[in-house]
Amino acid sequence: MNERSTSHEDASQALVARFAEWAAERDDIRAMFIVGSRARTDRPADRWSDLDLVFLTTDPEPYLDDGGWLGGFGPVLLTFVEETLVPGIRERRVLFEDGRDVDLVPIPVGSLPDMRAAAGDVIRRGMR
């Protein structure tokens, strides 16, 4: 592993730690986990891979309706909301000024079984 990829991995791990600390301080968030390439072990993420964070919350709408809460993680260059491959679940996509690319998927606590059924392939490939 070269110095550039090590630096990128360190930045990614630091970002995950910041989101974990933030989530731990929120009463409405019950759990947070990583899916996608950053969670896979068979074909790990490369330096261009985004970070996919799913979090279980009692109320996902504030995280989708307004992106102002993202400022605590760094200057936001671009953010928007789009549908995921799971019917009825939306995600907030974020590109930070420093190039970090994060997909944040707030899901209602009660919908985890439905999401697991609908997104089984993604979860089977990696979740941590």
C-alpha positions as CSV (number, residue, x, y, z in Angstrom):
1,M,0.0,0.0,0.0
2,N,1.5,3.3,-0.9
3,E,1.5,6.5,1.1
4,R,-1.3,8.1,-0.9
5,S,-3.7,5.2,-0.3
6,T,-2.7,5.0,3.4
7,S,-3.5,8.7,3.8
8,H,-6.8,8.2,2.0
9,E,-7.7,5.2,4.3
10,D,-6.8,7.3,7.4
11,A,-9.1,10.1,6.2
12,S,-11.9,7.6,5.5
13,Q,-11.5,6.0,8.9
14,A,-11.5,9.4,10.6
15,L,-14.7,10.4,8.8
16,V,-16.4,7.1,9.9
17,A,-15.3,7.8,13.5
18,R,-16.7,11.4,13.3
19,F,-20.1,10.0,12.0
20,A,-20.0,7.3,14.8
21,E,-19.4,10.0,17.5
22,W,-22.2,12.2,16.0
23,A,-24.6,9.3,15.9
24,A,-23.8,8.2,19.5
25,E,-24.8,11.7,20.7
26,R,-28.2,11.6,18.9
27,D,-31.2,10.3,20.8
28,D,-33.1,9.4,17.5
29,I,-30.3,7.2,16.0
30,R,-30.3,3.6,17.2
31,A,-27.6,2.1,15.0
32,M,-25.2,3.0,12.1
33,F,-23.4,0.6,9.8
34,I,-21.3,0.7,6.6
35,V,-22.4,-1.1,3.5
36,G,-20.9,-1.3,0.0
37,S,-17.3,-1.4,-1.1
38,R,-15.9,0.0,2.2
39,A,-17.5,-2.9,4.1
40,R,-16.4,-5.7,1.6
41,T,-13.5,-7.9,2.4
42,D,-13.4,-9.9,-0.9
43,R,-12.8,-6.8,-3.1
44,P,-12.1,-3.8,-0.8
45,A,-12.7,-0.2,-1.8
46,D,-10.2,1.7,-3.7
47,R,-9.3,5.4,-3.0
48,W,-12.2,6.6,-5.3
49,S,-14.9,4.6,-3.6
50,D,-17.6,6.5,-1.7
51,L,-18.7,5.8,1.8
52,D,-22.1,4.3,2.2
53,L,-23.6,4.8,5.7
54,V,-27.0,3.5,6.7
55,F,-28.4,4.6,10.0
56,L,-31.5,3.5,11.8
57,T,-33.5,6.5,13.2
58,T,-36.9,7.2,14.7
59,D,-37.3,10.0,12.1
60,P,-35.4,10.0,8.8
61,E,-37.1,13.0,7.3
62,P,-35.0,15.8,8.9
63,Y,-31.9,14.2,7.4
64,L,-33.5,14.2,4.0
65,D,-35.4,17.5,4.1
66,D,-32.4,19.7,4.9
67,G,-28.7,19.2,4.5
68,G,-27.6,21.9,6.9
69,W,-26.7,19.3,9.5
70,L,-23.8,18.1,7.3
71,G,-21.7,21.3,7.9
72,G,-20.3,19.8,11.1
73,F,-18.4,17.3,9.0
74,G,-16.8,19.8,6.7
75,P,-17.6,22.2,3.9
76,V,-20.2,20.7,1.6
77,L,-19.7,21.2,-2.1
78,L,-22.8,19.4,-3.3
79,T,-25.7,17.5,-1.7
80,F,-28.9,16.1,-3.0
81,V,-31.5,13.4,-2.2
82,E,-32.4,10.5,-4.5
83,E,-34.2,7.2,-4.4
84,T,-32.1,4.1,-3.6
85,L,-32.5,0.7,-5.2
86,V,-34.7,-0.2,-2.2
87,P,-38.3,0.9,-2.9
88,G,-39.4,3.7,-0.5
89,I,-35.9,4.4,0.8
90,R,-34.1,7.6,-0.1
91,E,-30.5,8.7,0.5
92,R,-28.7,12.0,0.9
93,R,-25.6,12.1,-1.3
94,V,-22.8,14.4,-0.2
95,L,-19.7,15.6,-1.8
96,F,-17.5,17.5,0.6
97,E,-15.1,20.2,-0.5
98,D,-12.1,17.9,0.2
99,G,-13.4,15.3,-2.2
100,R,-15.0,12.9,0.3
101,D,-18.1,11.3,-1.2
102,V,-20.7,10.0,1.2
103,D,-24.1,8.4,0.8
104,L,-26.2,8.7,3.9
105,V,-29.2,6.4,4.2
106,P,-31.5,7.2,7.1
107,I,-34.1,4.5,7.5
108,P,-36.9,4.2,10.0
109,V,-36.1,1.8,12.9
110,G,-39.1,-0.5,12.0
111,S,-38.1,-0.9,8.4
112,L,-34.9,-2.8,8.9
113,P,-36.4,-6.3,8.1
114,D,-37.9,-4.9,4.8
115,M,-34.6,-3.2,3.9
116,R,-32.7,-6.4,4.6
117,A,-35.0,-8.4,2.3
118,A,-34.9,-5.8,-0.5
119,A,-31.2,-5.0,-0.3
120,G,-30.0,-8.5,0.6
121,D,-27.3,-8.6,-2.2
122,V,-25.7,-5.4,-1.0
123,I,-25.7,-6.5,2.6
124,R,-24.4,-10.0,1.8
125,R,-21.5,-8.5,0.0
126,G,-20.5,-6.5,3.0
127,M,-21.7,-4.7,6.1
128,R,-19.9,-3.6,9.2
